Amino acid sequence: MDEKKEDKSEESMKNHITYYRSLSKIIAGMKKEINEEGEPAIKEHLTSRIDAMEKDRKRIRDLFPSMKMEEWDGNTD
């Protein structure tokens, strides 16, 4: 099976950074929801969704290895 060649252009990097940061915000919200939730099944579902999003974030970081973690998180000065 042929693998899709990833676009590593400047435009693609900007779009991936935006997407990465939106995933970070969603994950933070879900972690808060897990802490407030009492139902184990819902906690398990949220945890599995977070795991999937974390894998996607890793895939994006691996696509642009020259970027530092601070840049991904938007903590550059």
C-alpha positions in Angstrom: 0.0 0.0 0.0 1.3 3.4 -1.0 1.9 5.9 1.8 0.6 9.4 1.4 3.4 11.9 1.0 3.0 14.6 3.7 3.1 18.2 2.7 5.9 19.9 4.6 5.5 23.4 3.1 5.5 26.6 5.1 1.7 26.9 4.6 1.2 23.3 5.7 3.3 23.9 8.8 1.2 27.0 9.8 -2.0 24.9 9.3 -0.6 22.1 11.4 0.5 24.4 14.2 -3.1 25.8 14.3 -4.5 22.4 14.4 -2.0 21.2 17.0 -2.9 24.1 19.3 -6.6 23.5 18.8 -6.1 19.8 19.8 -4.2 21.0 22.9 -7.2 23.2 24.0 -9.6 20.3 23.4 -7.5 17.9 25.4 -7.3 20.4 28.3 -11.0 20.7 28.3 -11.5 17.0 28.2 -9.1 16.5 31.1 -11.1 19.0 33.1 -14.3 17.2 32.2 -12.7 13.8 33.3 -12.0 15.4 36.7 -15.6 16.6 37.1 -17.2 13.4 35.7 -18.4 10.6 38.0 -19.4 8.0 35.4 -16.6 5.6 34.7 -17.7 4.8 31.2 -17.7 8.5 30.2 -14.2 8.9 31.8 -13.0 5.9 29.8 -14.4 7.3 26.6 -12.9 10.7 27.1 -9.5 9.1 28.0 -9.5 7.1 24.8 -10.3 10.2 22.8 -7.5 12.1 24.5 -5.1 9.2 23.6 -6.1 9.4 19.9 -5.6 13.2 19.9 -2.2 12.8 21.6 -1.1 10.4 18.8 -2.2 12.9 16.2 -0.2 15.6 18.0 2.9 13.4 18.0 2.4 12.7 14.3 2.3 16.4 13.6 5.4 17.1 15.8 7.3 14.3 13.9 6.3 15.9 10.6 8.2 19.1 11.6 11.1 17.9 13.8 13.0 21.2 13.6 10.4 22.9 15.8 10.9 23.1 19.5 8.2 22.1 22.0 7.9 25.7 23.1 7.0 26.7 19.6 4.3 24.0 19.3 2.8 25.2 22.6 3.0 28.9 21.6 5.4 29.8 24.4 8.0 31.6 22.3 9.4 35.0 23.4 
